[in-house]
Amino acid sequence: MSVTDPAGSVMDRDEVDRALARLGSEHEAIETSLLALQDHAGRRLLEGAELTGVTKERWEATEASIALLWTYFDAYSDALRTAREIRARRRWSSREDLVELTELLRGEPVTVAGSAAATANAPTLAGPGRLSQRFSLAALVERMNELYAAALDVVIAADAVWSALPARIDLLAAELRRTRRLAHSVGVRPGEHPAGDDLERITRALARLREEVISDPLAFWVPARGSSAPGGGRPDTTVYDREARALEEVRREIDAVLGVRRDAEERLIKLRDVLSRAERTLAEARTARGEVLAKIAATEVPVVGGPPIALQEQLALAAEYRRQGQWHRLSPLLDSLEQKAEDELLRARESLTAVTAPLAIRAELRGRLDAYRAKVNRHGLAEDPLLAERYDAARRMLWSAPCDLRVAEQAVLRYQQAVAEALGARVPEQGGPRGGDGRGEP
């Protein structure tokens, strides 16, 4: 580019001084940034780590970019120093000095070897056939800013992943070790309990995750969409979160087993009590069945089953598990036994109700007969021959053994009808009906 064209593009002294001041400030800022990048903890970690995968590829390119950055910066420094030396020759620069300064400050005074630029895969440089590339100071600053931002993105992203994930993985691994000790204390072991197998799988997954995070941190980085800030994004915690949830589920299972250990004796006592009540109820039903067969004629009485021997055996097994400390086996067994014991008690009560139903019917008929007898006495009809005859017939049937309930019920109904008829005949004398309804109820 010509700086002495007809339009007159030679810079004056004031323009030169302002340009040198601006370039000096840019030089200082760039140098500060490069030194900060050089001392960045993430960069030092990347240099010393055994990298793999995407991080290895990107760091190799980034190292070349950082080397090129320093090459650019040295060339920029040299050009700025030359310009300052020319300006310092005289207090009032000559036209020759101003022409030279204009060429330095507005032209393309910086030449970078093509091999150095190609090493950093610089996209703005010429193809592989170019041996060198010339830059203006402004273009060189822009190029350094691009390279610096790209390198800083890689360094910050890797440092952010290393700062976040390994520490969280270590905390989760510590919780995993505590959970494994608890699991071992209650007999939850791999190959014997699903929770034990889960703990082994989580252990392997966390170890593998930590190794991958350390060697390839950029594989666990999610860039922020539309963000222009250096390192914009966040660590990818998908795998970590999944294993944390899995460990929490296992911990709940272990806590449940620990609860069994804490409450086992009380639950066993309650189980024995429920099964004992079921046995006593069945014994009462068997006794009642014998009484029904002796006292009630022409009726079918359900057979009463025996005591729950299988449940007693399982209860004994539960007690043995408790004695041996096999809490992981005791937990599901107690859950099953508690439900079965309640079912057994309900069955025993239903058996007793079914067996004693004929006795309940006889008791209801006796009560009804006595109620009508009392009503007859209140109305002064106790000496009525028909009522006395039907009452005696019904009473003999209900208080004799064996009692035929069908015949006895008919006798009670005949007595009710006779009472209703006797009371109905006295209605005019009494001034209105008294006693039972049309169904003979007292």
DAURSUL-V891588 format. One record per backbone hydrogen bond with DSSP energy under -1.0 kcal/mol. CO is the residue of the C=O (numbers start at 1). NH is the residue of the N-H. Records with the same first field share a line. If there is no record, write none. Layout:
CO=NH  NH
//
This chain:
5=8
12=16
13=17
14=18
15=19
16=20
17=21
18=22
19=23
20=24
21=25
22=26
23=27
24=28
25=29
26=30
27=31
28=32
29=33
30=34
31=35
32=36
33=37
34=38
35=39
40=44
41=45
42=46
43=47
44=48
45=49
49=51
52=56
53=57
54=58
55=59
56=60
57=61
58=62
59=63
60=64
61=65
62=66
63=67
64=68
65=69
66=70
67=71
68=72
69=73
70=74
71=75
72=76
73=77
74=78
75=79
76=80
77=81
78=82
79=83
80=84
81=85
82=86
83=87
84=88
86=89
94=98
95=99
96=100
97=101
98=102
99=103
100=104
101=105
102=106
103=107
110=135
112=133
113=117
114=118
115=119
117=122
118=121
127=130
131=114
133=112
135=110
136=140
137=141
138=142
139=143
140=144
141=145
142=146
143=147
144=148
145=149
146=150
147=151
148=152
149=153
150=154
151=155
152=156
153=157
154=158
155=159
156=160
157=161
158=162
159=163
160=164
161=165
164=168
165=169
166=170
167=171
168=172
169=173
170=174
171=175
172=176
173=177
174=178
175=179
176=180
177=181
178=182
179=183
180=184
181=185
182=186
183=188
184=187
186=328
189=192  193
193=197
194=198
195=199
196=200
197=201
198=202
199=203
200=204
201=205
202=206
203=207
204=208
205=209
206=210
207=211
208=212
209=213
210=214
211=215
212=216
215=52
216=219
217=220
218=221
220=236
222=234
224=227
229=232
232=224
234=222
237=241
238=242
239=243
240=244
241=245
242=246
243=247
244=248
245=249
246=250
247=251
248=252
249=253
250=254
251=255
252=256
253=257
254=258
255=259
256=260
257=261
258=262
259=263
260=264
263=267
264=268
265=269
266=270
267=271
268=272
269=273
270=274
271=275
272=276
273=277
274=278
275=279
276=280
277=281
278=282
279=283
280=284
281=285
282=286
283=287
284=288
285=289
286=290
287=291
288=292
289=293
290=294
291=295
292=296
295=403
307=309
308=312
309=313
310=314
311=315
312=316
313=317
314=318
315=319
316=320
317=321
318=322
319=323
320=324
321=326
325=327
326=330
327=331
329=333
330=334
331=335
332=336
333=337
334=338
335=339
336=340
337=341
338=342
339=343
340=344
341=345
342=346
343=347
344=348
345=349
346=350
347=351
348=352
349=353
350=354
351=355
352=356
356=360
357=361
358=362
359=363
360=364
361=365
362=366
363=367
364=368
365=369
366=370
367=371
368=372
369=373
370=374
371=375
372=376
373=377
374=378
375=379
376=381
377=380
381=384
384=388
385=389
386=390
387=391
388=392
389=393
390=394
391=395
392=396
393=397
394=398
395=399
403=297
404=408
405=409
406=410
407=411
408=412
409=413
410=414
411=415
412=416
413=417
414=418
415=419
416=420
417=421
418=422
419=423
420=424
421=425
424=427
426=430
427=431  432
437=440
//
